[in-house]
Amino acid sequence: MKWVKRIVLGLAVVFALFYLITRPEDAANVVQAAVTAVFDGAQAVGRFFTSLAA
């Protein structure tokens, strides 16, 4: 089963590199959206605990 995970991970890396090389603007937009989603989620968790403590 380890070899299946390695193959899938390798294919994902190859696809990401291909996408980055062929469409760099779109790849940057995807990364920016992912980072924004993570920060928005962290803010929401922070607001939750702040309101819970109040």
C-alpha positions as CSV (number, residue, x, y, z in Angstrom):
1,M,0.0,0.0,0.0
2,K,3.0,2.3,0.5
3,W,3.8,2.2,-3.2
4,V,0.3,3.3,-4.1
5,K,0.7,6.4,-1.8
6,R,4.0,7.2,-3.4
7,I,2.6,6.9,-6.9
8,V,-0.3,9.1,-6.1
9,L,1.9,11.7,-4.4
10,G,4.3,11.6,-7.3
11,L,1.5,12.2,-9.8
12,A,0.1,15.1,-7.7
13,V,3.6,16.7,-7.6
14,V,4.0,16.3,-11.4
15,F,0.6,17.7,-12.0
16,A,1.3,20.7,-9.7
17,L,4.6,21.4,-11.5
18,F,2.9,21.1,-14.9
19,Y,0.2,23.5,-13.8
20,L,2.7,25.9,-12.4
21,I,4.8,25.9,-15.5
22,T,1.9,26.1,-18.1
23,R,-0.4,28.5,-16.2
24,P,1.6,30.4,-13.6
25,E,-1.1,33.2,-13.1
26,D,-3.8,30.6,-12.4
27,A,-1.5,28.7,-10.1
28,A,-0.8,31.9,-8.1
29,N,-4.5,32.5,-7.8
30,V,-5.1,29.0,-6.5
31,V,-2.4,29.4,-3.9
32,Q,-3.6,32.9,-2.9
33,A,-7.2,31.5,-2.5
34,A,-6.0,28.6,-0.3
35,V,-3.9,30.9,1.9
36,T,-6.9,33.3,2.3
37,A,-9.2,30.4,3.2
38,V,-6.7,29.2,5.9
39,F,-6.5,32.7,7.4
40,D,-10.2,33.2,7.3
41,G,-10.7,29.9,9.1
42,A,-8.2,30.9,11.7
43,Q,-10.0,34.2,12.3
44,A,-13.3,32.4,12.6
45,V,-11.9,30.0,15.2
46,G,-10.4,33.0,17.1
47,R,-13.8,34.8,17.1
48,F,-15.5,31.6,18.3
49,F,-13.1,31.3,21.3
50,T,-13.4,35.1,22.0
51,S,-17.1,35.0,22.1
52,L,-17.0,31.8,24.1
53,A,-14.9,33.4,26.8
54,A,-17.1,36.5,26.9
